[in-house]
């Protein structure tokens, strides 16, 4: 579908026009059609009548209520930024296919067409022999269902035991079963390994009498997409067309979702354009996926534009769409706009569900508006919604950040009393909040409680315990955690390496620095090779920028928050190690590749905001220096300079009191050294303002270009 040999990762597609970020205050929904309120695709009733939802804004999934049915019509829109949330959503890819088979093919356009033909042919026999045929039809259906389950389980057992290869093929041949596309799809949906799935798919294709249909092809697209095997997807889609199975909207949605999850936004938009060129109209899932992936990548203007296009296409927002947009605005820091859209949602008659409330609580929690988050939690309960595990997790985190750790533990026990079985992410959250509170021993106790409950840790939980020990300078315990991860087969993540590098930067002795270096080597992470091979800056710094650019291309599919954390640690480390030219080059490449999308932006014509509050002090000083140098170059080239610059330090990383952060102190020291003409406004001690003629005169000074070296 899309030539993927030279993907361009984060550049905004030229096919999508820019929308001003101020416009989100003026985004209004079109009037809702009948039945477009909280639809059946957001809440599910289980056998006991309990409502089940998809999760929070961190993990959203959406089942299409359009013409394409459940087997391939469910699109997950997910983020793994926080381990404790990542597994709570109901992922379409993980659902047991057999539980959905009745609605899977019944709603498919291909099956609808074939069903019509079949019924017209059979109507003659029904009229002639009604009793006999109905009896045979019921018997045949029951037999087919029994044979289907039996064959599926037999095939799955072989594939789980033998993986894929000659032995697996031989075992399948010995089964001597006749499998149709429906049964094949049941098997494919339950194979986690893409290589095994592709081998089985190809084996079926070679069998006499078997023919893949649009469902099996689309399922295979999703499997390959999760594994980021895009070249294989292109080959598969060519085969699909040759087999007479035209890709439908669900196939394209799978492809868009796959590109988005891997952060290939241009390719995702390319598929969106291509499907329309061949006459395949996007549905709500298409637009919501594009909204979500662009919002997560920091392209709020593109996300808003897609929201507007969806409305222009006559697709009224439903509960899911509103939830995605609220999450999009909130994560971009526009809480007022998110709350405004939430109010519009309610006023339009579209009823918020548990997912929406979870998103609202999580956004307020992330913004540290903890009293507001707790109030929304109470509003949710007053609206008749019982908390789920995701809600409990968010509230536990809120209480933990407020310093109410015992109350957070009480929520844990309340959750158990409500018959929600705590899973590994819930235990991991308690490990995390106690570790961040500086109580490594209590964090360890919760980690051990998780093991005693028969649960195994994931990487984020190990990272939380590792961080707790590093904060307490218990390096030998940190060493044991790291070895434990490796022995359990867990691969240290980018966050793991970032924690160790930050500890190395803050080490008070050469011994501790050396020990941290050994721990970083144990991770085996590519980031360590990148740092070890960092070249000395050449005359223009191009060699360092090329080195950083190649590494970020390798790390392309990592989420932006993880990349930002690593770059912050690298720049801080280089700056404090005296390698300030290298630190400046790393920052410039990261900024160019949109790792810090909100760090520098133009609020209005020639009015700029430099936002440093999420950075360490070394990174903040480097970023500010290089950004002011960039303003100077623009001024000298065009003769037009900024009329105002706001330098925001906020609370600063690891600080708890406004105006006292290390970031603020470091920034003020830098500005004082170079006599930057700043003032503070409205008593906001965390924001330095420069404007007018004094600012322009200052920017013309030659030392502005070399601030980062001093």
C-alpha positions in Angstrom: 0.0 0.0 0.0 2.7 2.4 1.0 6.4 2.1 0.1 7.9 1.7 3.5 11.5 1.4 2.7 12.2 5.0 3.5 9.6 6.0 6.2 9.4 9.5 7.3 8.4 9.4 10.9 7.2 12.6 12.4 7.0 15.2 9.7 3.6 16.6 9.2 2.0 15.4 6.0 1.5 18.1 3.4 -1.9 16.6 2.7 -3.2 17.8 6.1 -3.7 21.5 6.5 -2.7 23.2 9.7 -5.2 24.2 12.2 -4.4 27.0 14.7 -4.3 25.7 18.2 -6.6 28.4 19.4 -9.3 26.9 17.3 -9.9 24.1 19.7 -12.0 26.5 21.7 -14.3 26.8 18.8 -14.7 23.1 17.9 -18.4 22.2 18.1 -20.2 19.0 17.2 -22.8 18.7 14.6 -26.3 17.7 15.8 -26.3 14.1 16.8 -28.5 11.7 14.9 -30.7 9.2 16.5 -28.9 6.5 18.4 -25.6 8.3 18.4 -25.4 8.8 22.1 -23.6 6.3 24.3 -23.8 3.4 22.0 -23.4 -0.3 22.5 -19.8 -0.2 21.3 -18.7 1.5 24.5 -20.3 -0.5 27.3 -20.6 -4.3 27.4 -22.8 -6.3 29.7 -21.3 -9.6 30.9 -23.3 -12.6 32.0 -23.8 -11.2 35.5 -25.0 -7.8 34.2 -21.9 -5.9 35.1 -20.8 -3.1 32.8 -17.4 -3.6 31.3 -15.6 -0.8 29.6 -12.5 -0.4 27.5 -10.3 1.3 30.0 -8.9 4.8 30.4 -7.7 7.4 28.0 -4.3 5.7 28.2 -5.9 2.5 26.6 -8.8 3.1 24.4 -10.4 0.6 22.0 -13.4 1.1 19.8 -15.7 -1.5 18.3 -17.2 -0.3 15.0 -20.9 -0.2 14.9 -20.7 0.3 11.2 -21.4 -2.2 8.5 -18.3 -4.2 9.1 -18.6 -6.7 12.0 -16.8 -7.6 15.1 -14.1 -10.1 14.0 -12.2 -7.5 12.1 -14.1 -4.4 13.1 -12.5 -3.7 16.4 -9.7 -1.2 16.4 -7.6 -0.7 19.5 -6.1 2.8 20.1 -3.5 2.2 22.8 -0.6 3.8 24.7 1.9 2.1 26.9 3.3 5.1 28.6 2.3 3.8 32.0 2.7 0.2 32.9 -0.2 0.3 35.4 -2.7 1.3 32.8 -1.4 -0.4 29.8 -3.1 -3.8 30.4 -6.5 -2.5 31.6 -8.2 -1.8 28.3 -10.2 -4.4 26.5 -7.9 -4.9 23.5 -9.6 -6.0 20.3 -6.5 -7.9 19.4 -6.6 -10.0 22.6 -10.3 -10.9 22.6 -11.0 -14.6 22.1 -12.3 -15.0 18.6 -14.7 -17.7 19.4 -16.7 -15.5 21.8 -17.4 -13.1 19.0 -18.0 -15.4 16.0 -21.8 -14.9 15.9 -21.5 -11.2 15.3 -18.3 -11.5 13.4 -19.5 -12.7 10.1 -23.1 -11.8 10.4 -22.3 -8.1 9.9 -19.7 -8.4 7.3 -20.5 -7.0 3.8 -19.1 -10.0 2.1 -21.1 -12.4 4.2 -24.2 -10.3 3.9 -24.0 -10.6 0.2 -23.4 -14.3 0.2 -26.1 -14.8 2.8 -28.6 -13.1 0.5 -27.7 -15.4 -2.4 -27.8 -18.5 -0.1 -31.3 -17.6 1.3 -32.7 -17.0 -2.2 -31.5 -20.4 -3.3 -32.7 -22.2 -0.2 -36.1 -20.6 -0.1 -37.4 -23.1 -2.7 -36.4 -26.1 -0.6 -37.9 -24.5 2.6 -41.2 -24.1 0.9 -41.0 -27.7 -0.4 -39.7 -29.5 2.7 -39.9 -27.1 5.6 -39.7 -29.5 8.5 -37.0 -31.7 7.1 -34.8 -28.8 6.0 -35.1 -26.9 9.3 -34.2 -30.0 11.2 -31.2 -30.6 9.0 -30.2 -27.0 9.2 -30.1 -27.0 13.0 -28.2 -30.3 13.1 -25.7 -29.0 10.5 -25.1 -25.8 12.5 -24.5 -27.7 15.7 -22.2 -30.2 14.0 -20.2 -27.4 12.3 -19.8 -25.5 15.6 -18.6 -28.6 17.4 -16.2 -29.5 14.6 -15.0 -25.9 14.4 -14.0 -25.7 18.0 -12.4 -29.2 18.0 -10.3 -28.4 14.9 -9.3 -25.0 16.1 -8.1 -26.3 19.4 -6.1 -29.1 17.7 -4.4 -26.8 15.3 -3.6 -24.3 18.1 -2.1 -27.0 20.2 0.3 -28.0 17.4 1.3 -24.4 16.7 1.9 -23.6 20.4 4.0 -26.8 20.8 6.0 -26.8 17.6 6.0 -23.1 16.5 6.4 -23.1 12.7 8.5 -25.3 10.6 8.5 -28.7 8.8 7.5 -30.5 12.0 4.4 -28.3 12.5 3.5 -28.7 8.8 3.8 -32.5 9.1 1.7 -32.5 12.2 -1.0 -30.4 10.6 -1.1 -32.7 7.6 -1.6 -35.7 9.9 -4.7 -34.1 11.3 -6.2 -34.5 7.9 -8.9 -31.9 8.6 -10.8 -29.8 6.1 -10.6 -26.2 7.4 -12.5 -23.2 6.0 -11.7 -19.5 6.2 -13.9 -19.0 9.2 -12.1 -21.6 11.2 -8.7 -20.4 9.9 -9.6 -16.9 11.2 -10.4 -18.3 14.6 -6.9 -19.9 14.7 -5.1 -16.8 13.4 -6.7 -14.5 16.0 -5.2 -16.6 18.8 -1.6 -16.8 17.5 0.6 -14.2 19.2 3.8 -14.9 17.1 3.6 -13.2 13.7 6.1 -15.6 12.2 3.9 -18.6 13.2 0.8 -16.9 12.0 2.3 -16.0 8.6 3.6 -19.6 8.2 0.2 -21.0 9.0 -1.5 -18.5 6.7 0.8 -19.4 3.8 0.4 -23.1 4.4 -3.4 -22.8 4.2 -3.0 -20.8 1.0 -1.2 -23.7 -0.6 -3.8 -26.3 0.3 -6.1 -27.6 -2.4 -9.7 -26.3 -2.0 -8.8 -23.6 0.6 -9.3 -20.0 -0.1 -8.6 -17.0 2.2 -11.3 -14.4 2.5 -11.3 -10.7 3.5 -11.5 -11.6 7.2 -8.4 -13.8 7.2 -6.4 -11.3 5.2 -7.5 -8.4 7.5 -6.6 -10.4 10.6 -3.2 -11.1 9.1 -2.7 -7.4 8.4 -3.4 -6.7 12.1 -0.9 -9.4 13.2 1.9 -8.2 11.0 1.1 -4.6 12.0 1.5 -5.3 15.7 4.9 -6.8 14.8 5.8 -3.7 12.6 6.3 -6.0 9.6 5.2 -3.4 7.0 7.0 -4.8 4.0 5.3 -8.1 4.7 2.0 -6.2 4.9 2.5 -4.7 1.5 3.2 -8.1 0.0 0.1 -9.5 1.7 -2.1 -6.8 0.4 -1.0 -7.4 -3.2 -1.9 -11.1 -2.7 -5.2 -10.1 -1.2 -6.2 -8.1 -4.3 -5.0 -10.9 -6.6 -7.2 -13.3 -4.7 -10.2 -11.1 -5.4 -10.5 -9.9 -1.8 -10.7 -6.1 -2.0 -9.5 -4.4 1.2 -12.4 -2.7 3.0 -12.6 0.0 5.6 -11.7 -2.4 8.4 -8.5 -3.5 6.5 -7.5 0.1 6.0 -8.3 0.9 9.7 -6.0 -1.9 10.7 -3.2 -0.6 8.5 -3.7 3.0 9.7 -3.6 1.8 13.3 -0.5 -0.2 12.7 1.4 2.7 11.2 0.2 5.0 13.9 1.3 2.6 16.7 4.8 2.5 15.1 4.7 6.4 14.9 4.8 6.4 11.1 2.3 9.2 10.8 2.9 10.1 7.1 2.2 6.6 6.1 -1.0 6.5 8.2 -2.2 9.6 6.5 -1.1 8.2 3.1 -3.4 5.2 3.7 -6.2 7.5 4.7 -5.9 9.4 1.4 -5.4 6.3 -0.7 -8.5 4.5 0.7 -10.6 7.6 -0.3 -9.1 7.7 -3.8 -10.3 4.2 -4.5 -13.8 4.9 -3.1 -13.5 3.4 0.4 -15.1 5.9 2.8 -13.5 6.3 6.2 -15.7 5.6 9.2 -15.6 6.8 12.8 -12.9 4.3 13.7 -10.7 5.7 10.9 -11.0 9.3 12.1 -10.7 8.4 15.8 -7.5 6.4 15.1 -6.0 9.3 13.2 -7.0 11.8 15.9 -5.5 9.6 18.6 -2.1 8.9 16.9 -1.5 12.5 16.0 -2.5 13.7 19.5 -0.1 11.3 21.1 2.7 12.4 18.7 2.2 16.0 19.7 0.4 17.1 16.5 -2.7 18.6 18.1 -3.5 20.8 15.1 -3.7 17.7 12.9 -5.8 15.8 15.4 -8.3 18.8 15.6 -8.4 19.0 11.8 -9.3 15.3 11.6 -12.0 15.8 14.1 -13.4 18.6 11.9 -13.2 16.5 8.8 -15.1 13.7 10.5 -17.9 16.1 11.3 -17.8 17.4 7.7 -18.2 13.8 6.5 -21.5 13.6 8.4 -20.1 11.4 11.2 -21.6 12.8 14.4 -19.4 12.4 17.4 -20.3 9.5 19.7 -19.2 8.8 23.2 -16.0 7.2 22.0 -15.1 10.1 19.7 -15.7 12.7 22.4 -13.6 10.6 24.8 -10.7 10.5 22.3 -10.9 14.3 21.7 -11.1 15.1 25.4 -8.1 12.9 26.0 -6.3 14.5 23.1 -6.9 18.1 24.4 -6.1 17.2 27.9 -2.8 15.5 27.1 -1.7 18.5 25.1 -2.2 20.5 28.3 -5.5 22.2 27.3 -7.5 21.2 30.3 -10.0 24.1 30.0 -10.8 23.1 26.4 -11.1 19.4 27.4 -13.5 20.3 30.1 -15.5 22.5 27.7 -15.8 19.7 25.3 -16.9 17.4 28.1 -19.7 19.9 28.9 -20.7 20.1 25.3 -20.8 16.3 25.2 -23.2 16.2 28.1 -25.3 19.1 26.8 -25.7 17.4 23.4 -27.3 14.4 25.0 -24.2 12.2 24.5 -23.9 10.4 27.9 -20.4 10.0 29.3 -19.5 6.5 30.3 -16.9 5.0 32.7 -14.2 5.4 30.1 -14.9 9.2 29.8 -14.9 9.7 33.5 -11.6 7.7 33.8 -10.1 10.0 31.2 -11.3 13.2 33.0 -9.9 11.9 36.3 -6.6 10.9 34.8 -6.1 14.2 33.0 -6.7 16.2 36.2 -4.4 13.9 38.1 -1.7 14.4 35.5 -2.1 18.1 35.8 -1.7 17.8 39.6 -5.2 19.1 40.1 -5.8 16.4 42.7 -8.9 17.9 44.5 -10.6 18.3 41.1 -9.7 14.7 40.1 -11.2 13.4 43.4 -14.4 15.6 42.8 -14.9 14.0 39.3 -14.5 10.6 41.0 -17.3 11.5 43.3 -19.4 12.9 40.4 -18.9 9.6 38.6 -20.2 7.6 41.5 -23.1 10.0 41.9 -23.9 9.4 38.2 -24.3 5.7 39.0 -21.0 4.3 37.8 -19.1 1.8 39.9 -15.3 2.2 39.7 -13.4 -0.4 37.8 -9.8 -1.4 38.2 -8.7 1.5 36.0 -10.6 4.0 38.1 -9.3 2.5 41.3 -5.7 2.7 39.9 -6.0 6.4 39.0 -7.5 7.3 42.4 -4.8 5.4 44.2 -2.2 7.3 42.1 -3.9 10.6 42.9 -3.9 9.9 46.6 -0.3 8.8 46.5 0.8 12.0 44.8 -1.2 14.0 47.5 0.8 12.2 50.1 -2.1 10.1 51.3 -0.4 6.8 50.9 -2.3 4.9 53.5 -5.5 6.1 51.9 -4.3 4.7 48.6 -3.7 1.4 50.3 -7.3 1.5 51.6 -8.5 1.9 48.0 -6.6 -1.3 47.2 -8.5 -3.2 49.8 -11.8 -1.6 48.8 -11.1 -2.8 45.3 -10.6 -6.4 46.6 -13.8 -6.2 48.6 -15.7 -5.3 45.5 -14.4 -8.5 43.9 -11.9 -6.8 41.6 -8.9 -9.0 41.7 -5.8 -6.8 41.8 -3.5 -7.5 38.9 0.2 -6.9 38.4 -0.2 -3.2 37.3 -2.2 -2.4 40.5 0.6 -3.8 42.7 3.1 -2.0 40.5 1.3 1.2 41.1 1.7 0.8 44.9 5.4 -0.1 44.4 5.7 3.1 42.4 4.0 5.6 44.8 5.8 4.3 47.8 9.1 4.4 45.9 8.4 8.0 44.8 7.6 8.9 48.4 11.1 7.8 49.4 10.1 4.6 51.2 12.1 1.9 49.3 11.3 -0.6 52.0 7.6 -0.3 51.7 7.9 -0.4 47.9 9.8 -3.7 48.3 7.1 -5.0 50.6 4.4 -4.4 47.9 6.7 -5.9 45.3 7.0 -9.1 47.4 3.2 -9.1 48.1 2.7 -9.2 44.3 5.0 -12.2 44.0 3.1 -13.9 46.9 -0.1 -13.4 45.0 1.3 -15.5 42.2 1.9 -12.6 39.9 5.0 -11.9 37.9 6.3 -8.3 37.5 6.5 -6.5 34.2 9.2 -4.1 33.2 7.5 -0.9 34.5 7.1 -2.4 37.9 10.7 -3.5 38.0 11.6 0.0 36.9 9.6 1.5 39.8 11.4 -0.7 42.4 14.8 0.0 40.7 14.0 3.8 40.9 13.1 3.5 44.6 16.5 1.8 45.3 18.4 4.4 43.2 16.7 7.3 45.0 17.8 5.7 48.3 21.3 5.1 47.0 20.9 1.4 47.6 23.0 0.4 44.6 23.5 -3.2 45.5 19.7 -3.7 45.7 19.3 -1.9 42.4 21.9 -4.3 41.0 19.8 -7.3 42.2 16.6 -5.9 40.7 18.4 -5.5 37.3 19.8 -9.1 37.4 16.3 -10.3 38.4 14.8 -8.7 35.4 17.3 -10.3 33.1 16.9 -13.7 34.7 13.1 -13.5 34.3 13.5 -12.8 30.6 12.4 -9.2 30.9 14.2 -6.8 28.6 15.3 -3.6 30.3 13.5 -0.7 28.6 14.4 2.8 27.5 13.0 4.0 30.9 15.3 1.5 32.7 18.3 2.9 31.0 17.2 6.5 31.6 16.9 5.8 35.4 20.4 4.5 35.5 21.8 7.4 33.5 20.2 10.0 35.7 21.6 8.2 38.7 25.0 8.3 37.1 24.7 12.0 36.5 23.7 12.6 40.2 26.3 10.3 41.7 28.5 12.0 44.3 31.5 9.8 43.9 33.5 8.3 41.1 32.9 4.8 42.6 29.1 5.3 42.3 29.4 6.6 38.8 31.5 3.6 37.8 28.9 1.2 39.4 26.1 2.9 37.6 28.1 2.5 34.4 28.3 -1.2 35.0 24.5 -1.4 35.6 23.9 0.5 32.3 26.1 -2.1 30.5 24.0 -4.9 32.0 20.9 -3.6 30.4 22.3 -4.3 27.0 20.1 -1.5 25.7 21.0 0.2 22.4 21.1 3.6 24.3 24.3 2.5 26.0 26.0 1.8 22.7 24.8 5.2 21.5 26.2 7.0 24.5 29.5 5.1 24.5 30.1 5.9 20.8 29.2 9.6 21.1 31.8 11.4 19.0 33.6 14.5 20.1 32.0 17.5 18.5 33.5 18.6 15.2 33.8 22.2 14.0 30.1 22.5 13.2 28.8 19.7 15.4 27.4 17.8 12.3 29.0 14.5 13.3 27.2 14.6 16.7 23.9 15.5 15.1 24.2 12.7 12.6 25.0 10.3 15.4 22.0 11.4 17.4 19.7 11.4 14.3 20.6 7.8 13.5 19.9 6.7 17.1 16.5 8.4 17.2 15.6 6.7 13.9 16.4 3.4 15.5 14.3 4.4 18.5 11.5 5.7 16.2 8.7 3.4 17.5 9.4 4.2 21.2 6.7 6.5 22.6 7.5 10.2 22.8 7.5 10.4 26.6 10.2 7.6 26.8 12.3 9.3 24.2 12.0 12.6 25.9 13.0 11.1 29.2 16.2 9.6 27.7 17.1 12.8 25.8 16.7 14.8 28.9 19.0 12.4 30.8 21.6 12.4 28.0 21.7 16.2 27.6 21.8 16.7 31.4 24.7 14.1 31.6 26.7 15.7 28.8 26.1 19.2 30.1 27.3 18.4 33.6 30.2 16.3 32.3 31.5 19.4 30.5 30.5 18.2 27.0 28.4 21.2 26.4 28.8 21.4 22.6 27.7 17.8 22.3 24.8 18.5 24.7 23.7 21.4 22.5 23.8 19.2 19.3 21.7 16.5 21.0 19.1 19.0 22.0 18.9 20.5 18.5 18.3 17.1 16.8 15.7 16.1 19.5 13.8 19.4 18.9 13.9 18.9 15.1 12.5 15.4 15.5 9.6 16.6 17.6 10.7 14.9 20.9 9.7 18.1 22.7 6.7 19.3 20.7 5.6 21.9 23.3 9.0 23.2 24.3 9.1 26.1 21.8 5.9 27.4 20.2 4.6 30.7 18.8 1.6 31.8 20.8 0.8 34.6 18.3 2.7 36.6 15.7 6.3 37.1 17.0 5.2 36.1 20.6 7.1 33.0 21.6 6.8 30.6 24.6 9.8 28.6 25.8 8.5 25.9 28.1 11.3 24.3 30.2 9.3 22.9 33.2 9.5 19.2 32.3 13.3 19.3 32.0 16.2 18.7 34.3 18.2 21.8 35.0 21.1 20.9 32.7 18.7 20.2 29.8 16.7 23.4 30.5 19.9 25.6 30.4 21.0 23.9 27.2 17.6 24.1 25.5 17.2 27.8 26.5 20.7 28.7 25.2 20.2 27.0 21.8 16.7 28.4 21.4 17.8 32.0 22.1 20.7 31.5 19.7 18.2 30.3 17.1 16.1 33.5 17.6 19.3 35.5 17.1 20.1 33.8 13.8 16.5 34.4 12.6 16.7 38.1 13.5 20.0 38.6 11.7 18.7 36.8 8.6 15.3 38.4 8.3 15.6 41.5 10.3 12.4 40.5 12.2 12.8 39.3 15.8 10.4 38.3 18.5 8.4 41.0 20.2 8.0 38.9 23.3 9.5 35.7 24.8 8.0 34.0 27.8 10.5 31.5 29.5 8.4 29.2 31.6 10.2 27.1 34.4 7.1 26.1 36.3 7.6 23.8 39.2 10.5 22.1 37.6 11.3 18.4 37.6 11.4 16.8 41.0 10.3 20.0 42.8 7.3 20.4 45.0 7.0 24.1 45.6 6.5 26.7 42.8 9.4 28.9 42.1 12.0 26.9 44.1 13.0 24.3 41.4 16.5 23.7 40.3 15.3 24.5 36.8 14.2 28.0 37.8 17.4 28.7 39.7 19.6 27.5 36.8 17.7 29.5 34.3 17.8 32.7 36.4 21.5 32.2 36.9 22.1 31.9 33.2 19.9 35.0 32.4 21.7 37.0 35.1 25.1 36.1 33.8 24.3 37.4 30.3 22.1 40.3 31.4 19.0 39.1 29.7 16.4 41.9 30.0 13.7 39.9 31.8 11.0 40.7 34.3 8.3 38.6 36.0 4.6 39.3 35.4 1.6 39.1 37.8 3.8 37.6 40.6 4.5 34.5 38.5 8.0 33.8 39.7 8.3 30.7 37.5 8.1 32.7 34.2 10.7 35.2 32.9 9.5 37.7 30.3 11.6 39.6 27.8 10.0 41.9 25.2 10.3 45.0 23.0 13.4 46.8 21.9 15.6 45.8 24.8 15.0 42.1 23.8 16.0 42.8 20.2 19.1 44.7 21.2 20.1 41.9 23.5 19.6 39.2 20.8 22.0 41.0 18.5 24.9 40.4 20.9 27.5 37.9 19.6 27.7 36.0 22.9 24.1 34.8 22.5 25.4 32.3 20.0 27.8 30.8 22.6 25.8 30.9 25.8 25.6 27.1 26.0 29.4 26.8 26.3 29.7 29.1 29.3 
